[in-house]
Amino acid sequence: MEKIKVLEAGFGLPFGRGGMEVIAWDWYKNLDHDKFAVDFMGEALSDEKYMKIMSENGSIFFRVSKIKKNKNKLFGFLKKIKSISNIIKENNYDIVHIHATNAFGAFRYYIAAMPYCRHIIVHSHSTGIGTDDIKMDMSGNLRAVLHKICRLLMNNKKTVRLSCSEAAAEWMFPKKYKYTVVKNGINSSDFVFDENIRCRIRRELGTENKFVIGHVGRFSYAKNHVFLIDIFEEIHKKEPDSILLLVGSGSSEEHIKKKVRRARLEDSVIFYGSADNVNELYTAMDCFVFPSHFEGLGIAAVEAQAAGLRTFCSDGVPHEARITELSEYIPLSDSAEKWAEKILACKNGYERRNMSEEIKKTGWDIKISAKKLEALYLDLKEKS
């Protein structure tokens, strides 16, 4: 059987650094590589270990450069589209699968693929404009306008619409068009609670006998670290032996560090950075706090529940992320004090149990969602 050629496109962060990149990589690992020949395309350089796995599977990562600042933006945009178009033409893909947080980001890949590919999947992974800043600026507002325009332009018989949640579909696609929600999925066995790992990680972090509040997410406007620090400040007033563990990186990290220093909390906040052992870090936490302004889904909240953690989400997180009774939603309009009060209610502990079977029953296991993606690719190929 001739392999189905698929290009996974649209990545702005290295694999393992962003939620969209993590899920695409997890799907890739679980696809049948005897049936599918999968390449990647994006703006970010990838880690050597990911490149090694791609090479072993015969896959290629095509890097397309970002449009440089202080240059003619229109010329840079057209040059980028031409570059993408040439790669798609030369490799004769059956399917171009565009992963995107907004329609403008997807559009450059979409119009480049239009002349040379029969099936173009537009896959929505967000519900708002992503920005590295701690607040929406003029560039973010401009992207919001471009998003509204481009979402109307990516619609013809070649377009296949996927989304990680109902809210993300509403954000990306005009109402009259049909779409399919594909659950992101996680490898549930990776997140099984292990007391030995918990003790080891907490010892390494120096957090034995501490109340550890955890958060996993890029330092950006969407994740709302500013409010998270406000919440932790209220928690720390009532529970001095509390620790905030922040896992992730991003351009607004230094601003958050300054806020932590101003609050005199630098001895109680751990800036862990990006991590390959996030599953172990969940085990070391006592609860998980996720006060996002918006999320396409909020896969970190799903992972936290899989690790048996009490999980506190804002109303900016789609309710599809509530997959167990461990999660609780709190409005962003509530004060930091109210958030702190609810979080402190679990300070005295609760049973951490193996959630893997429960996760599988809800359909959130990565192997289940990867099979659905495979079925979609096969169906599109048959229609060619």
C-alpha positions, 0 to 999 in steps of 0.5 A, a space after each residue: 500500500 502506498 503511504 498517504 503523504 501528510 504535511 503537519 504545518 503551522 508550528 511556531 514553537 519547538 516541539 515540547 514547548 507549546 500545547 499545540 506542538 505537544 499534541 501534534 507530536 503525541 499524535 505523530 508518535 501514535 500514527 501508523 508509520 507504515 501507512 502514513 508518511 508525515 512531514 512537519 513545517 513551522 517557524 521554530 527550530 526543533 530539538 535534536 531529539 525530535 529531529 532524530 525521531 523524525 529522521 528514523 521515521 523518514 520524516 522531514 521538518 521544513 523550517 520557514 523563517 519568521 517575517 523579520 521586523 523592520 522589513 516590508 511586511 507585505 513582501 515578507 508575507 508573499 515571500 513566505 507563502 511562495 516558500 511554503 507553496 514550493 515545498 508543498 508542490 515539490 512533495 506532492 502531499 495528499 493532505 496538508 494539516 494546518 494547526 493554528 490558534 487564529 485564522 490569520 496564522 493558518 491563512 498563509 499555509 492555506 493559500 500556499 497549499 490551495 493550488 497543490 493539495 486536494 485536502 486542507 485541514 484547518 485545525 483550531 487550537 485556541 479561542 483567542 489571539 495568542 501574544 507573548 505579552 502580558 496584555 493585549 497590545 496594538 499588534 494583538 488587536 490587529 491580529 484580531 481584525 485579520 483573524 476575522 477576515 481570514 476565517 471567512 476566506 478559508 472556505 471551499 470544497 478542499 477545506 476540512 475543519 477540525 477543532 479541539 473543542 466546541 469553543 475553539 470551533 466557534 472561534 475559528 469557523 463561521 457558523 454555517 460550516 460543519 466541523 469535527 471536534 477531535 479530542 486532543 488526548 494524552 498518554 494516560 499511563 504517563 501521568 499515573 500518580 507514584 508516591 516514590 516519584 513524588 518524594 524524589 521530585 519534592 526532595 530535589 525541589 526542596 519542597 518537602 512538607 510544603 503546600 505546592 501549588 502548580 501551574 504549567 504554561 507558557 509565559 504569555 497573556 493567555 495563561 494569565 500569570 499576573 493574576 496567578 501571582 495575585 492568587 498565590 500572594 493571598 494563599 501565602 498570607 494564610 499559608 506561609 509554607 506554600 510554594 508556587 511551582 511554575 513550569 514553562 518559559 516565555 518572553 513575559 517571564 522576566 516581568 512575572 519575576 519582577 512582580 514576584 520580587 515586588 511581592 517579596 515572594 522570590 523564596 516561595 516561587 519556583 521558576 522551573 523553566 521548560 521541562 521534559 518531565 512534566 508528568 513527574 512534576 504534576 506528581 510533586 504538586 498538591 493542586 493545580 491552578 489554571 486561571 487562563 484568559 482563554 484556552 482552545 482546550 487547556 490540555 494541561 488541566 486534563 494532564 493534571 486531572 490524569 495525575 490525580 490533582 485537584 484542578 482549579 480552572 478559570 471560566 476562560 478554559 472550555 468545559 470539555 477540559 473537565 473530565 473528572 470530578 477533580 476539576 473546579 471552575 472559578 470565574 475570573 471575575 472572582 477576587 484573588 482572595 476567593 480563588 485562594 480560599 477555594 484552593 486552600 480548602 484542599 491544603 490538608 490533602 486528599 486521595 491521589 489515585 490512578 486515573 488512567 482507566 477513568 481517562 481512557 473511558 472518557 476518550 481522552 487517551 492519545 491512542 484513541 484520538 490518534 486512531 480517529 485522526 488516522 481514520 480521517 486521513 484514510 477517508 480523505 485519501 479514498 475521496 481523492 
